[in-house]
Amino acid sequence: MPKNQFQRMIFALLTVIVTVHGYVFYSLYVVNGSTLMAVTGAPSVLEAIRQQGGVSMLGHAVPIWTVVLVEFCLAYLLEVVLGSPMSFRLACKVFDLKTTHHMIFETAVICATVGLMCPVMSLLAAILYYPYYAGFNFLTLLANWGKLVCLNFPFAYFSQLFLIQPLVRTVFKFLFCRNEAAQEV
């Protein structure tokens, strides 16, 4: 859908903006919410995070906006450098862009992107949110990474396929296809 490098960067930006907010919510509320509330005795997840002084990142408590900003920067860099180019190449190895229906090809790109980005971002999350207060153990890091991949992959797959990418493609079409139609007239 993006036709040039600028459009690819904007498409990646839109994707990462929506995705990072979704994953921070998913990680804090769905995966860790009940644990946070049980440990602090707080009635809500936000109150539990506030009582802890923030979210633990690299052994330090940081505000939620810092978590979003750090994950946004890492995800955008990975999406531009690894996710988009490699997922397009992987989809092209399986399907011919000229003869395959565009919806099937886009679905293949989305699946390849999730298959690449989920393990990499889960590894970064395992490093960023490792419980350093208990000391460092490489096997624990690997176990945390595997756990995160297992928890994140189904959410990543279904949210990207059925929610995030349709939303981003709609916004992208609104921004760029409208301009292209006006330029042709």
C-alpha positions in Angstrom: 0.0 0.0 0.0 2.7 2.6 0.8 4.3 3.7 -2.5 7.5 5.4 -1.4 9.9 5.6 1.5 8.1 8.5 3.1 4.8 6.6 3.0 6.4 3.5 4.4 7.8 5.5 7.3 4.3 7.0 8.0 2.6 3.6 7.7 5.2 2.2 10.2 4.6 5.2 12.5 0.9 4.7 12.5 1.2 1.0 13.2 3.6 1.5 16.0 1.6 4.3 17.7 -1.5 2.0 17.9 0.5 -1.2 18.6 2.6 0.1 21.5 -0.4 1.5 23.4 -2.2 -1.7 22.9 0.7 -3.8 24.2 1.4 -1.6 27.2 -2.3 -1.9 28.1 -2.2 -5.7 27.5 1.0 -6.2 29.5 0.0 -4.1 32.5 -3.7 -4.9 32.7 -4.3 -8.3 31.2 -1.0 -10.2 31.9 0.2 -8.5 35.1 -2.8 -6.6 36.4 -4.0 -9.1 39.0 -0.5 -9.7 40.3 0.1 -6.0 40.7 -3.1 -5.5 42.6 -2.5 -8.6 44.8 1.0 -7.5 45.7 0.0 -3.9 46.6 -3.6 -4.5 47.8 -4.7 -1.7 45.4 -8.2 -1.7 44.0 -7.1 -0.9 40.5 -4.0 -1.5 38.3 -3.3 2.2 38.0 -3.4 2.6 41.7 -1.1 -0.5 42.1 1.4 1.1 39.7 1.2 4.4 41.5 1.8 2.7 44.9 4.9 1.0 43.4 6.2 4.3 42.2 5.8 3.3 38.5 6.6 0.3 36.3 9.9 -1.5 36.9 12.2 -1.1 33.9 15.8 -2.1 34.0 15.5 -2.4 37.8 14.1 1.2 38.3 10.6 2.4 38.7 9.5 4.6 35.8 6.2 6.3 34.9 3.9 4.6 32.4 4.6 7.3 29.8 8.3 6.3 29.9 7.4 2.7 29.2 5.3 3.8 26.2 8.1 6.1 24.9 10.9 3.5 25.3 8.8 0.8 23.7 7.7 3.2 20.9 11.3 4.1 20.0 12.4 0.4 20.0 9.3 -0.8 18.1 9.6 1.9 15.5 13.3 1.3 14.9 12.7 -2.5 14.6 9.6 -2.1 12.4 11.5 0.2 9.9 14.7 -1.8 9.9 13.5 -5.4 10.4 9.7 -5.9 10.4 8.5 -4.1 7.2 11.4 -5.0 4.8 11.8 -8.6 5.9 8.1 -9.4 6.1 7.5 -8.1 2.6 10.4 -10.2 1.3 9.1 -13.3 3.1 5.6 -12.8 1.7 7.1 -12.3 -1.8 8.9 -15.7 -1.4 5.5 -17.4 -0.9 3.2 -15.4 -3.0 3.6 -13.6 -6.4 2.6 -9.9 -5.8 1.2 -9.6 -9.3 -1.1 -12.6 -9.3 -2.1 -12.9 -5.7 -5.2 -11.1 -4.4 -4.1 -8.1 -2.5 -5.9 -9.1 0.7 -4.1 -12.5 0.8 -0.8 -10.8 0.2 -1.4 -8.2 2.9 -2.4 -11.0 5.3 0.8 -12.8 4.5 2.8 -9.6 5.2 0.9 -9.1 8.5 1.6 -12.7 9.6 5.3 -12.5 8.6 5.6 -9.2 10.6 4.1 -10.7 13.7 6.3 -13.8 13.3 9.4 -11.5 13.2 8.5 -8.7 15.6 6.8 -10.7 18.4 9.9 -12.7 19.4 12.3 -9.7 19.0 10.1 -7.3 21.0 9.4 -10.1 23.6 13.2 -10.5 24.0 13.6 -6.7 24.5 10.7 -6.8 27.0 12.3 -9.7 28.8 15.5 -7.6 29.2 13.8 -4.4 30.0 11.4 -5.8 32.6 13.6 -8.6 34.1 13.4 -8.7 37.9 17.0 -7.4 38.4 16.3 -7.0 42.2 16.6 -10.8 42.5 19.9 -11.0 40.7 20.5 -11.9 37.1 20.3 -15.4 35.7 20.6 -16.1 31.9 18.3 -19.1 32.1 15.6 -17.0 33.9 15.9 -14.4 31.1 15.4 -17.2 28.5 12.4 -18.6 30.4 10.9 -15.1 30.7 11.4 -14.6 27.0 9.7 -17.9 26.2 6.8 -17.0 28.5 6.4 -13.6 26.9 6.4 -15.0 23.4 3.7 -17.5 24.4 1.6 -14.7 26.0 2.2 -12.1 23.3 2.0 -14.1 20.1 -1.8 -14.9 20.1 -2.6 -11.3 21.1 -0.2 -9.9 18.5 -1.5 -12.1 15.7 -5.2 -11.5 16.3 -4.9 -7.8 17.2 -2.7 -7.1 14.2 -4.8 -9.1 11.8 -8.3 -8.0 12.9 -7.9 -4.7 14.6 -4.6 -2.7 14.3 -3.8 -3.3 10.6 -7.4 -2.7 9.3 -7.5 0.6 11.4 -4.0 1.7 10.2 -4.8 0.9 6.6 -8.1 2.9 6.8 -6.3 5.9 8.3 -3.5 5.6 5.7 -5.9 5.4 2.8 -7.7 8.5 4.2 -4.4 10.4 4.5 -2.8 9.4 1.2 -5.4 8.1 -1.3 -7.5 11.2 -0.9 -4.4 13.3 -1.8 -3.6 11.2 -4.8 -7.1 11.4 -6.2 -7.1 15.2 -5.8 -3.7 15.4 -7.6 -5.0 13.3 -10.6 -7.9 15.8 -11.2 
